[in-house]
Amino acid sequence: MRMSKGLLASVATVGLSLGAGTAHAALSVSSSVGGAPTVPGVARWNLDSFGDIPAVISAVTLVGTAGFVTGSKSGEYAAPYLSGSNGIGFGPGGTNQGGGVDTTQYLTSGSTVAATGSRVEIAFNTGLQYLGLLWGSVDTYNTLAFFLGDTSVGSLTGSDVIGLANGDQGVNGTVYANINSTLKFDRIVFTSAGYAFEFDNLAFSETPINPVPIPAAAWLLVSGLLGLFGISRRGAAS
């Protein structure tokens, strides 16, 4: 389905040719358990409603098994985990969200294996150079692709944003990814070869930003604990 400022219409399932693997040279990414942007001039959307969608977004398209969801569904999607500063500015009226499992609405890409062409696509009415997102239970088979018109700007997979992209549904498996691009983009596409690519708390800027992550020592500690306390996606929701 395609949603544009309150307009809802069905669209045909269309396959896209997406880059995969490592990041394109135009893209740089920093991610941490905390790290949502706090700099001024960044547009935010917490995905809870279309009433507060930023003016920079022109359309949101959902295809196949993609959709807006809440909570978790075994084998299909798992709510992101809020911690550190991941929820700064994304509560009602720009307040801060508390920690714990995300209880608000978020988006899942669905699975291209379950339904060919499944994806979330977001189009913008201007060129951007920054995207921020709360990326839940990061997996190697999650892909985020950037386009300017029909031209590929680059792409990222889960392996580009976290050292061990194994679908951990706990605090260590969700990161806030801050992505800057040297080239402008006006469309982003979320896909996943398995269930699923879950994300919330989007942020946008027409210029690159320099987000402040959690202290390096704290992130190193989190990374060290990743293999010990992670909640595996094995046999559970993704």
N, C-alpha and C positions, 0 to 999 in steps of 0.2 A: 504494500500500500504506500501511497505517496501523500504526505501531509504538508501543506503549505499554508501557514497562518490560519488555521482553522478549517482549511479545505481538505476533504478526505476523498480519495478516489483510488480505484484499483489500477494496478499496472501489471503488465505481463512480466513473467520471469525472464530475465536477460542475463546471459553469462558474460563475465568480464575477464579480460586477460590481465592478471595482476602479477607484479613482480613479487618474488619471495626470497627469503634468506636474509642476507645482511642488508644494512641500511644503505641507501643511495648516498653518494657523496654530498648531496644537497642537504641531507638531514643529519641532525645531531640530537641525541636524546640523553637526558639525565633522569634517573628515577630513584625513588626511595620510599620507604614505608610512610614517611611524612612527605612534605614537599609541595603541597598545593600552592599555586601562585598567590602572593600577597601584594604584588606591585600594582600601582594604580593604572587605570586605562584598560584592564583586561575584562572582556565580556565573559559572563558565566551563565551556564544553564545546568540546573540540577536534575533535569529530565522529569520532574514531577508533574509538569503540565505544559500545555502549549500556550497558556496564558502569559507565561514569563519567558518565552523563547526570545533570545537576543535578536535584534533587528538584522544582524549580520547573516543569519541563517535564512536561506530562501526556500529550502525544501528538505524534508526527511523522507527517504524511501525505504520501505521494509519489504523484503522479498523472501519467499519460501518460509522457513521456520524461524526467521528473525521476528522480534517483537519486543514490546514494552512488557516487563514482568516485575513482580515483587516476590520476595522470599526465594526459596530454592525448590527445584523439582528434580528428584533423583534421576541421574542419567542424562539430563538435558541442560540445566543451568544451576549455578550457585551464586548467591548474593556476594558481592564484594565485601571486604572487611575494612572498616574505618578505624584508623589509628593515627597516633602522632598528630600532625596538622593536616591530614588528608581532607578533613571536612570544613576547613576554614572558609567562610564566606558562602557556603553552599546550603545553609539552612534557610528556612522561610524568611523572606525579607533581607537576605544577606547575612543572617546570623550564622553561627558556627554549628556544625553537626557534631554530636557526641561520638564516642568511640564504640566499637563493637560491630556486629554484623549489620550491614546496610539494610535498614527496614523500609527504605523509600523505593520508589520506582526507578528502574534502570533498564538498559537495553541489552539484549542478547542477540548475537549474530545468527544463532541457529547453526546448522551444520550443512556444508555443501555436499557431504556424503548422504545425509538424510534427504535432502532436497536440492537438486542441482540449481546453482545460482543463488542460494541463500546468502543474504547480505544485509547490512545496514549501510545506507549511503546518505551522506549529508552534503548538501550543496550550499554554497555561500554566494552572496551578491557582490562580493569584492574579493580581492586577492589577500590571503593571509600568509603570515610567516611564523606563526606560533600556534600550537595546539597542546592543551593539557587535558589529561583524562585520568580518572581513577580506574585502573586496569585490574580487574579481579581474577583470581585463580589463574595466573598467567601460564599459558601452555605454549610449547614450541610451534604448534600448528595454528596459532592465532596470527592473522596477518592484517596489518593496517597499511593501506595504500593511499598515496597522495597524487592528485592530478590537477593540472591547470588546463581546463577544457578537456580535450581527449589525450593530452600529452602527460605521460607519467613523470612525476617529480621524484618519486622514490617510494620505498616501502620498508616496513619494519615487521619483524616477527617477535614472538614472545622472548626468544633467545637474545634479542637485542636490548631488552629492557631489564632482564633479571638473570642472574647467574645460573640458577637452577629452575628452569621453566617447566615444572612438573605438575601443574594444576593444584598446588597447595591451596586449600580453601580457608586456611587460617590467616592469622595476622601477617605471616611472612610471605604469603603468596599474592597479596595485593600490594601494588605500588602506585604512587602517583607519578605518571610519566609526563615530563615536560619536553616537548619536541619543537626545536627550532629548525627553520629551513632557510637556506640562502636564496632559494627561489620561491616565488609566490605560488600558492595553491588555492583552488576555489572549490575543491571537491575531495572528500575523503570516503574511503570504502573499507568497511570492517567485514572480514570473512574468517571462517574457521573450517578446517578439514575434519574436525570432530566437534562434538558438543563441548564447549561453545566459547565464544569470545564475549565476556560480560564486561560492561563498563558503565560508568556513571560520572557525574560532576565534570562536565566539559568546560574548558576555558579557551578563549580565542583572542588573538591580537593580530593587527595588521603589520606589526613589527616584531622582531625577536625580543624575548625578555630574558632576564637572568634570575631565575627562581632561586630561593635560598633553601637548600635541602636540610634535613636533620643533620646534626654534627657527624663528621666522618667516623669518629670513634664509635658512636652509637650504631651507625649503619654497619660497621664492621662486626659489631657484636651480633646484630640481627642476622647478618649473613652467616656467621659462624654457627648460629643456632638453627639455621634453616633445615639442615638435614636431620636434626635431632627431634624437633618438635613440629615439623610440618604435618599437615593433614592431607594425605594423598587422595587424589581423585580416583584411585583404584576402586572400581565397582560402585562409585558414587556419582553425584552430579558433577558436571564440569562447569 
